[in-house]
Amino acid sequence: MARPTQNLYGQSMGSKGLLTREKIISATADLLVRRPLREIKVAEIGQSAGVSTSTFYLYFETVSDAALAAINQIDQSSPKLTELLKVPWTREILLENAKRLVNLYITFWDEHHALLRVRNFVADEGDKRFVDARRRSVEPLHLLLQEKIHELQANLPEERRLDPPSTASVILALLERTAQTVRLPSAHKATRPRSIETTAFLVAAALSGGTSFMD
């Protein structure tokens, strides 16, 4: 997403203005690692960024706006994920690549969990700006997953093929939920490696339409 070139008063931002805006965004992101969005005040962000409250309002109207700017800097369709999905997958390497996909996704989530958690929470509450941010971030992955489903299910009878858009959405939901839950203590002795292994199996099965890949 293109970054603005003017502040909220319509003034062009030079290098100093752009740097100040980035300091505010960075300070907001750092605070979100430790605090819920609704508890963060403009004064706290200003103190952390080394700017006044009035300076904050040159660039953002609310804390949510600053949080959204930080979130929009995250590209969930990371190069490593998209590169993996662009190469051909065969039945022989399907499960191996599914494990790589799951690991890459969870690693990305680990690195950006605070902002991704906020984005999803506010999006689920119905804020269209955050809904759109989530959609833009995962759209390239969604399209590549659809292509992978077409590729891996091409030889199946038509009645056995899964609907690519729906299947891609379910796979992304599974990956996202797994990435969140493996960060939490398990009440049932579930381990991170085993959870990743199971998720990879389910992803491989969904991509291939249930075709055997374990032989």
KEFI-18697 format. One record per residue (C-alpha): residue number from 0; residue in one letter; chain; x, y, z. Coordinates in steps of 0.001 Angstrom, whole numbers, plus 524288, in hexadecimal, padded with zeros to 5 digits. Layout:
REM KEFI-18697
<atom NUM,"a","A",<X,Y,Z>>
...
//
This chain:
REM KEFI-18697
<atom 0,"m","A",<80000,80000,80000>>
<atom 1,"a","A",<80573,80D4D,7FC08>>
<atom 2,"r","A",<80999,81600,8073B>>
<atom 3,"p","A",<803E7,823B2,8080F>>
<atom 4,"t","A",<80C15,82F40,8039C>>
<atom 5,"q","A",<80452,83969,80B40>>
<atom 6,"n","A",<800AA,83AF1,81983>>
<atom 7,"l","A",<7F29B,83C85,81E0E>>
<atom 8,"y","A",<7F334,84B24,81B76>>
<atom 9,"g","A",<7F6AE,848FF,80D31>>
<atom 10,"q","A",<804C8,84D12,80EFB>>
<atom 11,"s","A",<80F1E,845A7,80755>>
<atom 12,"m","A",<817BA,83D41,80FDF>>
<atom 13,"g","A",<82635,83EE3,80DC6>>
<atom 14,"s","A",<83067,8358D,812FB>>
<atom 15,"k","A",<82E96,83AD2,820C0>>
<atom 16,"g","A",<81FDD,83930,82045>>
<atom 17,"l","A",<820EF,82B6B,81ADF>>
<atom 18,"l","A",<82AAE,827E2,82588>>
<atom 19,"t","A",<821C2,82D64,83011>>
<atom 20,"r","A",<81642,825B7,82AC5>>
<atom 21,"e","A",<81E5E,8194D,82AB0>>
<atom 22,"k","A",<8227E,81BC1,838CC>>
<atom 23,"i","A",<8143B,81CB6,83CC2>>
<atom 24,"i","A",<810E1,8103A,83577>>
<atom 25,"s","A",<81C66,808FA,83B76>>
<atom 26,"a","A",<818FB,80DA5,84924>>
<atom 27,"t","A",<80AEF,80931,84748>>
<atom 28,"a","A",<80F5F,7FBC9,8429E>>
<atom 29,"d","A",<81880,7FA52,84E54>>
<atom 30,"l","A",<80DA5,7FDDB,857DC>>
<atom 31,"l","A",<8046D,7F409,8518C>>
<atom 32,"v","A",<80DDA,7E926,854F7>>
<atom 33,"r","A",<80B5D,7EC03,8635C>>
<atom 34,"r","A",<7FDF1,7F24B,863F8>>
<atom 35,"p","A",<7F058,7F09A,85DFF>>
<atom 36,"l","A",<7ECFA,7FAC5,853BF>>
<atom 37,"r","A",<7E1F8,800A9,85BC5>>
<atom 38,"e","A",<7EAF7,80360,8674A>>
<atom 39,"i","A",<7F519,80B0F,85F90>>
<atom 40,"k","A",<7F440,819D9,86047>>
<atom 41,"v","A",<7F951,82403,856B8>>
<atom 42,"a","A",<801D9,829CC,86172>>
<atom 43,"e","A",<8089C,81CA6,86368>>
<atom 44,"i","A",<80B8C,81B77,85504>>
<atom 45,"g","A",<810C1,8294D,854B2>>
<atom 46,"q","A",<8197D,826E1,86069>>
<atom 47,"s","A",<81EC3,81A5D,85A85>>
<atom 48,"a","A",<820EF,820B0,84D41>>
<atom 49,"g","A",<826CA,82CFD,8530A>>
<atom 50,"v","A",<81C6A,835FA,84D52>>
<atom 51,"s","A",<8119D,83E68,852F9>>
<atom 52,"t","A",<8033F,83ADC,852E3>>
<atom 53,"s","A",<800AE,845EB,84951>>
<atom 54,"t","A",<80AF1,84033,84030>>
<atom 55,"f","A",<80414,83300,840B5>>
<atom 56,"y","A",<7F797,83984,83BF4>>
<atom 57,"l","A",<7FEB9,83EED,8302C>>
<atom 58,"y","A",<7FF81,83113,82AF3>>
<atom 59,"f","A",<7F4AC,82919,83158>>
<atom 60,"e","A",<7E730,82BCF,836B0>>
<atom 61,"t","A",<7E6CE,82048,8401E>>
<atom 62,"v","A",<7EF26,81595,84600>>
<atom 63,"s","A",<7E7EA,80BFD,83D34>>
<atom 64,"d","A",<7EC6F,8138C,83149>>
<atom 65,"a","A",<7FA99,81278,835A9>>
<atom 66,"a","A",<7F8BA,803FC,83865>>
<atom 67,"l","A",<7F2DB,80208,82AEA>>
<atom 68,"a","A",<7FE8F,808DF,824C0>>
<atom 69,"a","A",<8078F,7FF62,82BCA>>
<atom 70,"i","A",<7FF39,7F3D4,8279E>>
<atom 71,"n","A",<7FF56,7F83D,81972>>
<atom 72,"q","A",<80E1E,7F723,8196F>>
<atom 73,"i","A",<80D0E,7E86F,81B7D>>
<atom 74,"d","A",<80C37,7E012,80F4C>>
<atom 75,"q","A",<806A7,7D315,813B7>>
<atom 76,"s","A",<808E7,7CDB1,8060A>>
<atom 77,"s","A",<8177A,7CD80,808A0>>
<atom 78,"p","A",<82126,7CA91,7FDA2>>
<atom 79,"k","A",<824DC,7BD7C,803B3>>
<atom 80,"l","A",<816A7,7B916,8042C>>
<atom 81,"t","A",<8135F,7BDA5,7F67D>>
<atom 82,"e","A",<81FBC,7B7BF,7F0BB>>
<atom 83,"l","A",<81C7B,7AA9C,7F6E0>>
<atom 84,"l","A",<80EC7,7AAC5,7F12A>>
<atom 85,"k","A",<81360,7AEE0,7E3A8>>
<atom 86,"v","A",<81BF8,7A2F9,7E13B>>
<atom 87,"p","A",<815A7,79638,7DC89>>
<atom 88,"w","A",<811FD,78C7A,7E724>>
<atom 89,"t","A",<8117C,77DF9,7E456>>
<atom 90,"r","A",<80ADE,7735E,7EC2E>>
<atom 91,"e","A",<8183A,76EC5,7F0FB>>
<atom 92,"i","A",<81BAA,77BCC,7F73B>>
<atom 93,"l","A",<80DE4,78034,7FAD1>>
<atom 94,"l","A",<80EC1,77D83,80969>>
<atom 95,"e","A",<81CAA,782BC,80A44>>
<atom 96,"n","A",<818AF,78F7D,803BF>>
<atom 97,"a","A",<80C70,7906A,80C0F>>
<atom 98,"k","A",<8151F,78FA1,81827>>
<atom 99,"r","A",<81DCC,79A5A,812A6>>
<atom 100,"l","A",<811C4,7A2AC,8100D>>
<atom 101,"v","A",<80CB7,7A0F1,81DEB>>
<atom 102,"n","A",<819FA,7A3C9,823EF>>
<atom 103,"l","A",<81BEE,7B009,81BBA>>
<atom 104,"y","A",<80E5D,7B4F5,81F0B>>
<atom 105,"i","A",<81017,7B2C3,82D99>>
<atom 106,"t","A",<81D98,7B8E9,82D78>>
<atom 107,"f","A",<817F6,7C509,826FF>>
<atom 108,"w","A",<80CF9,7C568,830FC>>
<atom 109,"d","A",<816C2,7C42B,83C2E>>
<atom 110,"e","A",<81E11,7D006,83707>>
<atom 111,"h","A",<811F3,7D895,835B6>>
<atom 112,"h","A",<80839,7D272,83F20>>
<atom 113,"a","A",<804C1,7DEE9,84686>>
<atom 114,"l","A",<800AB,7E6A9,83A8F>>
<atom 115,"l","A",<7FA22,7DB0A,833F9>>
<atom 116,"r","A",<7F261,7D82C,8404B>>
<atom 117,"v","A",<7EDB4,7E646,84113>>
<atom 118,"r","A",<7EA64,7E682,8329E>>
<atom 119,"n","A",<7E22E,7DA45,83364>>
<atom 120,"f","A",<7DB6A,7DE28,84001>>
<atom 121,"v","A",<7D74B,7EB77,83ADE>>
<atom 122,"a","A",<7D3A0,7E5A2,82DAD>>
<atom 123,"d","A",<7CB06,7DB8A,83464>>
<atom 124,"e","A",<7C43D,7E6BF,83B5B>>
<atom 125,"g","A",<7C078,7EC06,82E02>>
<atom 126,"d","A",<7C9DE,7F742,82B84>>
<atom 127,"k","A",<7CA71,7F746,81CA2>>
<atom 128,"r","A",<7D7F0,7FD8F,81C52>>
<atom 129,"f","A",<7DDAF,7F213,823B5>>
<atom 130,"v","A",<7D59E,7E842,81BE9>>
<atom 131,"d","A",<7DB47,7EE02,80F6D>>
<atom 132,"a","A",<7E8FD,7EDD0,81535>>
<atom 133,"r","A",<7E7B7,7DF55,8182C>>
<atom 134,"r","A",<7E237,7DC75,80AB1>>
<atom 135,"r","A",<7ED01,7E3D5,80394>>
<atom 136,"s","A",<7F783,7DD22,80B8B>>
<atom 137,"v","A",<7F31F,7CF38,808B9>>
<atom 138,"e","A",<7ED52,7D0ED,7FB1B>>
<atom 139,"p","A",<7F9B9,7CCB7,7F3C2>>
<atom 140,"l","A",<7FA8D,7C080,7FC3E>>
<atom 141,"h","A",<7EC38,7BD9A,7F9F1>>
<atom 142,"l","A",<7EDD7,7BE51,7EB3A>>
<atom 143,"l","A",<7FA26,7B5E8,7EB57>>
<atom 144,"l","A",<7F368,7ABB6,7F3B9>>
<atom 145,"q","A",<7E844,7AB4E,7E9FA>>
<atom 146,"e","A",<7F202,7A8D5,7DF0D>>
<atom 147,"k","A",<7F87D,79E26,7E711>>
<atom 148,"i","A",<7EB45,79796,7E954>>
<atom 149,"h","A",<7E871,797D7,7DAB0>>
<atom 150,"e","A",<7F5EE,7923C,7D823>>
<atom 151,"l","A",<7F54A,78724,7E1FE>>
<atom 152,"q","A",<7E730,7834A,7DF4C>>
<atom 153,"a","A",<7E7AF,78419,7D075>>
<atom 154,"n","A",<7E7B9,77550,7CED0>>
<atom 155,"l","A",<7DC62,772DB,7D815>>
<atom 156,"p","A",<7CE9F,7706E,7D2FA>>
<atom 157,"e","A",<7C74C,77D3F,7D2D9>>
<atom 158,"e","A",<7BDDF,778E2,7DD74>>
<atom 159,"r","A",<7C93F,7768D,7E6BD>>
<atom 160,"r","A",<7CFD4,783A1,7E4D0>>
<atom 161,"l","A",<7CE87,78D8E,7EFA5>>
<atom 162,"d","A",<7CA5C,79B7E,7ECCF>>
<atom 163,"p","A",<7D748,7A30C,7EC26>>
<atom 164,"p","A",<7D2E0,7B01C,7F209>>
<atom 165,"s","A",<7CBDE,7A99C,7FD70>>
<atom 166,"t","A",<7D6F1,7A005,7FFCB>>
<atom 167,"a","A",<7E130,7AAC9,7FF81>>
<atom 168,"s","A",<7D948,7B282,80986>>
<atom 169,"v","A",<7D867,7A6B4,81288>>
<atom 170,"i","A",<7E707,7A3FD,81151>>
<atom 171,"l","A",<7EA59,7B20E,814D3>>
<atom 172,"a","A",<7E105,7B1A0,82060>>
<atom 173,"l","A",<7E772,7A506,82506>>
<atom 174,"l","A",<7F518,7AAC0,823AB>>
<atom 175,"e","A",<7F150,7B73B,82AAD>>
<atom 176,"r","A",<7EAC4,7B057,83602>>
<atom 177,"t","A",<7F5F0,7A6B5,83786>>
<atom 178,"a","A",<7FFC3,7B1E4,83780>>
<atom 179,"q","A",<7F853,7B7FA,842CE>>
<atom 180,"t","A",<7F609,7ABCA,84AEA>>
<atom 181,"v","A",<803F0,7A667,84A67>>
<atom 182,"r","A",<8083C,7B292,851B6>>
<atom 183,"l","A",<7FF82,7AF06,85D3E>>
<atom 184,"p","A",<8016E,7A4C1,867E1>>
<atom 185,"s","A",<7F9A2,79872,864F7>>
<atom 186,"a","A",<7F04B,7929E,86EDF>>
<atom 187,"h","A",<7F0EC,785A5,86795>>
<atom 188,"k","A",<7FF9C,783D4,8660F>>
<atom 189,"a","A",<7FF40,787BD,857C8>>
<atom 190,"t","A",<80CDB,78B71,85326>>
<atom 191,"r","A",<810D5,7955E,84902>>
<atom 192,"p","A",<817F3,78B6F,84040>>
<atom 193,"r","A",<80C6D,781FA,84086>>
<atom 194,"s","A",<802CA,78CE4,83DDF>>
<atom 195,"i","A",<80AC9,79132,8322C>>
<atom 196,"e","A",<80B9E,78332,82D4F>>
<atom 197,"t","A",<7FCDF,78165,82E3C>>
<atom 198,"t","A",<7FA20,78E7A,827C7>>
<atom 199,"a","A",<80342,78AFC,81C90>>
<atom 200,"f","A",<7FC15,77E1C,81A96>>
<atom 201,"l","A",<7EEEB,78516,81A06>>
<atom 202,"v","A",<7F41F,78F73,810B5>>
<atom 203,"a","A",<7F9BF,784FD,807B3>>
<atom 204,"a","A",<7ECE0,77D8D,807E7>>
<atom 205,"a","A",<7E50E,789C6,804B0>>
<atom 206,"l","A",<7EE32,78DE1,7F9BA>>
<atom 207,"s","A",<7EDEC,78080,7F376>>
<atom 208,"g","A",<7DF7D,77DC1,7F57C>>
<atom 209,"g","A",<7E26A,77282,7FE95>>
<atom 210,"t","A",<7EB63,76B68,7F509>>
<atom 211,"s","A",<7F48C,76233,7FC06>>
<atom 212,"f","A",<8022A,767D4,7FDE0>>
<atom 213,"m","A",<80712,75F3B,808E1>>
<atom 214,"d","A",<80B95,7537E,800DC>>
//
